[in-house]
Amino acid sequence: MRLMEEKILAEGKILPGQILKVGSFLNQRIDTDLLAKIGQEIARLYDGEGVTKVLTIESSGIAIAAAAGMAMGVPVVFAKKHKSSNVDGEVYTASVHSYTHNTDYTIVVSCDYLRPEDKVLLVDDFLANGKALMGLAELVAKAGATLVGAAIAIEKGFQGGGDALRAQGIRVESLAILDSMDDNGITFRPQ
Ligand code: 5GP
């Protein structure tokens, strides 16, 4: 998605630890025109796949997931993050290692909101090592639902998570894929 690449080049900031900061248009202030276009592009990519639910993780995935869900006309579910895995009730859980915070946390979703008959599209803002998506895929599997694929705003291709998931047969669509990010700037994988 050319617009996403242009926005990253114009406003993205490279932080230590190979973190890309996009607070000015995606993670803190949200460019709502871009957000609507992200939702439409995700809906276009997965048109005809019979998606019944979009699943993401709080908090930075929610806006993008909501835009995708609105464009597709399906509900959005977000997994909650808990520091401990002692969660009561009828929930599915999975453990995720956080790339940005270098800690482990548990993601939790109510069994009421993810059903065996669902065809689920995973959505997130970033894809780095793939741990967040793997945790979400685990929730889908625990619910006995069908994983249709994943849609990501920005994939850091050089960290390998996206290609590892593709190698497992999971469809992963990223609106921008960074091939490199360093003092010389940012390069994108041709799409
Ligand atoms: P992964 O689990 O694929 O290693 O990392 C993806 C998660 O970490 C995303 O949910 C995202 O919130 C966060 N993340 C990973 N890399 C970045 C980055 O460069 N910038 C920002 N803002 N978040 C990132």
Residues whose N, C-alpha, C, O or C-beta is under 5 A from the ligand:
A	BS01	5GP	Q18 I19 L20 K21 S60 H97 Y99 T100 D124 F126 L127 A128 N129 G130 K131 A132 L133 G161
